[in-house]
Amino acid sequence: MRAAHRNLLFAAACLAGLGAGVFLGGGREVGVAAAAVASSSNSRLEAGVPQVLEAGAEAKPGSVPVTRQLLLRRTLAACETAALWEWLGANPEGDGYITSSVISELIDRLGWGAWEHALAVGDPKTREKLAAQILAEFARRDPWKAYAEWQKHRAEFEDPEWGAGVIEHCTLAASAISADKLLEMFQQLPKPEAENMMVVEFAKDFDFRKVLDDMMTSGKRPYTLAENLVPKWAERSPEEAAAWLGEHPDYFKEDYHEAQASGVLKAIANAGMSDEARRKALGAMANLSDETLDQAWHFVTGNSDGKVSASVLQSAEMMGQREDYLRRLLLETRTEEELDGSWNQVPLGERREVLAAAEREWAEKNPMPLDAKSRAHWLKMVTTAWGISP
């Protein structure tokens, strides 16, 4: 067997061993896994393309059990560097957890030498794919050096969006520095609409207004957009964010801004602010679709332990959502053993109406006998707390 095929077979055996739950370090385990791979995909190996476990290759980071992650790291550590490169070159379209782990292993061994290796790949398409994958992994570790390499080499590749993964990681890093640095990232790979949304950590003195004003006037969108931009501003400076939203009532009309509605509503509704400022901020959300607004109010009432918030109640009333808010909130108490005293701020007559609506909704959505028993227990808890007849 040629040396290249032996290395390729060893790489395939290593990764096949992951699926078999075997730690491959040499000896019999390698032989068993290699035999399994060879018997099932000999023709593909002869063609230079090993057949690797598809289920493992498709697994995404975060979905792989810790034990398998550890096993994969140990397995790859036992593979020869040349074999890992050959496997990676034979699977340029792979974007799963195994591919990412192979790239990480190579970077751990070679440092920036892995980047030089990727740039030296002969086949243009394979070079383009591998270079993007490897530089994106470097961007996780050293975003600004990766960014410099991206700027230096981006013109060498046909895809105008080559290396977008670098911009994603640099967006994360830039948000923690300043608004100016984030705007620099926004100017890279401009799009008619943002294609990737992410939650970022902002610098303590971050100028939210500067970024938002630029977005509203530039006419272009960044490839990667911080989806918690306005919600985080609303948390930090509710009055300022509310005033800005009041000045830009069309902000939420664009689909990729609607995703921020839940976070903004929760921040504004819970904030202590003047009635006028709250009304302006909430007015900017009047153009939201019924579905989006409904999801936003579910987000506000979720994890509230069924406690009535005076500021949220005021916000709900301003948006014509008072009845729905109270009904959702009361249904949140279904797993509680005691009703919170904050409900006393709601008139008793209104509470009766809310209770009837909540009970009816529960009965209609969950008519099973077990639910009926739970509903009766909950009803007794509520009526006892309010001193009314069931």
Phi, psi and omega in degrees: 000134181296155183299320181298320180289326177297317178296318180297318179296322179294318178298316179296321179296320178302311183287327176294326178298329177300314180294329180277354180075028183249134173278120183261115176232353182137180175070215188298321182300317179296318181297317179297312182294321181295319179297321180295317179294315183297320183291330184268340186214039183301320182296322180290323179296319179297331178276357179088013181233101182288146176270111182255153181306116184294320182300319179291322182293332182271349182297142182259150176305137181097336180260351182271128180303149182302320181297322179288325177298315180296318180296320179296317180299317179294320180295313180295326179297336180274350182274148176290147180301316180298322180294321179295319178296319181293320177296316181296319179293331180278350181231057185294339181270353181294132179226022183269190185295323181294315179302314179299320181291322177298316179298316179299319179297317180294321178292321177300323182280319192251349184061220181290353174296333177295325178292316178298322178298315181298320180292338183269358179298136186285315183290122185302316182292317179295319178300315181298316182291311182296319181298319179294317181295315183289320180292326177296321178292322175297325181296333175294327188264319183218076189302322187280330172291320177298322179296318179296320179292323178298314179297324182290324189249354188300327182290349182280349186245149185289321183292118180295342179256020180302136177079021181301332179299329177295317181295325177300311181290326178289331174297318176301313182292321182294324181299330180277356181258298183190167176295321180298319180292322178293320178296327176299319178291324180297333182280351177271142178048054181296146183227158173298325176219145179297138183256343184225130181246141179211156176265130185234167174258127183262150176300154183299326181255029184298134181267087182297319182300319182299316181292314182293320177298320179295319180297324184283340185250342186287330182081356177236161181240149177286156177299319180242127184240137176284110185284349178256022182300300181287320177303319180291322176296319180296328177289318185281315184223076185302322181295315181293315179297320179296318180296319180295316179297324178296329179278343183229068183296345181269003186304317185277003180290334180277136187305317185284356172266339181300332181298338181275351188301317183298313180295321179294313181300317181296317180294314181293317183295327182270349185281150172273114181205170180292157179300321182295315180295319180295320181295322179294316181296316180290331178297330179291345181261005183293337183274000180294149176293158180301321181295315181295318180294322178297317178296322180295318179289328173298322179294322180294317184279338181298144179058030180264354183058022177072021180266133180279125176260128182299319181290322178292321178298320178295317179297318179299319180294320179297331182259010181068029184244013186301310182298315180295319180299312182294323178295314178299319183295318180295323178293338176291345182271007186297337179257006181272155177260348182212138181275136181290145182290350180296344179291346180293343178283351177263128180307143184301319180299320179292323178298320178301316181294319179296319180297317180297319180291320180293317179297319180296317179297317179298315182295322181288322183277331182227079185275004184292152181305320180297320177293324178299321178293316178296321180294321179295320178296317179295318180299319179295320179298316182291310183295325177295316180297325182266355179065042179233166180276142179293000000 
